[in-house]
């Protein structure tokens, strides 16, 4: 297991489409293991393979994580097959540190995919799990949560983030 570097905005790789996984073999299992360690170390509630520089359709989540208690969810080739309702939630992202914004998403989703061993898995989710699933699956499609904001809020984000990165660079 290794902790991998998390790519941050505006890294171009974060905007690319991820490829489906053909087989859950050793390479993918190592990626999953590394992603889980990286997510817990960050700490975050979810991580998608593109965030660690791998354009494969793999996500990991653990919305219940507390020190020492891990309940990870691993999905390979996840696909939202059903969604309903609408909810607004303040989201953040490990690839966009120090920035949160309210995002409108489906309040309930059903996601199909494979687990970390390659077996079929279907998850029906609401609440934070539904939001986290949508957020991480967006990463696989090259979509960041700030892309879901209205144009005015996106412009404000870009200005604030540019200023924040400038301040951080001057401080180091």
Secondary structure, DSSP 4 states (H G I P E B T S, - for coil): --PPPPP-TT-GGGGSPPBPPS---HHHHHHHHHHHHHHHHHT-SEEEGGGGT--BSEEEE-TT-BTTB---EEEEEEEEEEEE--EEEEEEETTEEEEEEEEEE-SEEEEEEE-TTS-EEEEEEEHHHHHHHHHHHHHHTT--GGGGS-HHHHHHHHHHHHHHHHHHHHH-
